[in-house]
Amino acid sequence: MVEKKQAVIYYSLTGNTKKIAELIARETGADLLSVEMEKPYTKFSASTKGVFQVFRQSRPRIVDEIDVTDYSRIYIGTPVWCGTLVPPINTVIRNVNFSGKEILFFCTHKGSKGNIFKHFRDILKDSKILGEKDFQDVVDKDSAKEVTEWVTLVKIRKV
């Protein structure tokens, strides 16, 4: 059996999405690929410039190009801003070729997840989407059990 190489691609401003990404990587053996912006948001600029970029569906420049060539299964994680994915993740999913890849989406949020998974599916309609999961109030709880349950449910243990 050929081993499937896995990656977790994520953006995190406050650490919540990073926490979930690290838990998924630990459960699955996936590589962690953090998306970093050339001009990073501050908490203030995220609520001004970042929100503006969400509505414009902007693609801000990121520090390192994400290369998924060697991966067959990819988890993509983002915080929810204004009911959708953040601009740095928009850059990645619109600029990287995910054709033929198995994709799993996850998001973190305090309130509503909005239409984030519909937006992901619409953008990556040619990819094989295996699952999606939202993690609410990550900072207020231990999310390890929830991650393990999701990983088990979609059968994405170490392969």
C-alpha positions, 0 to 999 in steps of 0.5 A: 500500500502506497502511503498518502502524504498529507498536509494541513494548510492553515492561516491563524491570526489569534492562534485558534486555527493554529491550535486545531491545525496542530491537533489534526497534524498530530492525529494524522501525521500530516505536515503543517504549512502555515500561510504567512502574509507579506504584510501581516494583519494586526488585530486592528487591521484585520477588523478594518483592512481584512474585512474590506479584503474579504468583501473584495475577495482579495488575494493578498501576497503570502510569504512562501508559495504553497506547493502541494505536489507531494501531497495526496490529502490536504486539510485547509483551515481558516478562521471565519471572517464575515461568514467566509474564509480569510483573504490569505486562504483565498490566495492559496485556494485560488492560486494552488492547483488542488486537482486530484487532491483529497481535500478536507476543510475546517474552520474556527469561529466564535459565532456563525460559520456562515456559508464558509463551506459552500464558498470552499466547495464553489472555489474548489469544485474540481477537487475531491472534497472528503469532509468539512468541520467547524470548531466553535469557541476553540479558546474556551475548550479542549478541542482534542476530543472533537478533532479525534472524533472528526478524524475518526469519522472521516477515516483520516488516521495515519495512512 
